[in-house]
Amino acid sequence: MSAIAKAVEVVGSQTGLAKILGVNQSHVWNWLHIHHRCPAKYIRLTALATKGEVSETELLIDHEIARQ
């Protein structure tokens, strides 16, 4: 499971995470299903939204995996 998928699960929904981050739900859907990672500029906010259940490091690892 990608870290962004875990973050959505922890927050409860794509819509919930999107509201916290100030983006549309469709952005979160794209991150999950197309990019398989959270954009770098949202990593810190995403980690905070999960109250640390998904760390910044985990979210950064998604970027490393996508690069390979």
Residue, then its C-alpha position, 0 to 999 in steps of 0.5 A: m500500500s502506498a503512503i498516500a493510500k494509507a493517509v486516505e485510509v487514516v483520514g477516512s476518505q479522499t474527500g476528507l483529506a482533500k478538504i484538509l489539504g485545500v484541494n479537490q477530491s479529484h486531485v487526491w484520486n489522481w494521486l492515488h490512482i495515477h501518480h501513486r504519490c502525494p505531491a511534494k508540496y503536500i507531504r508535510l500537511t498530509a503527515l500532519a493530517t494523519k497525526g503522524e500515522v503516516s510520516e513524511t518519510e513514508l510519503l517521500i519513499d513513494h517518490e523514490i519508488a515512482r522514480q525507479 
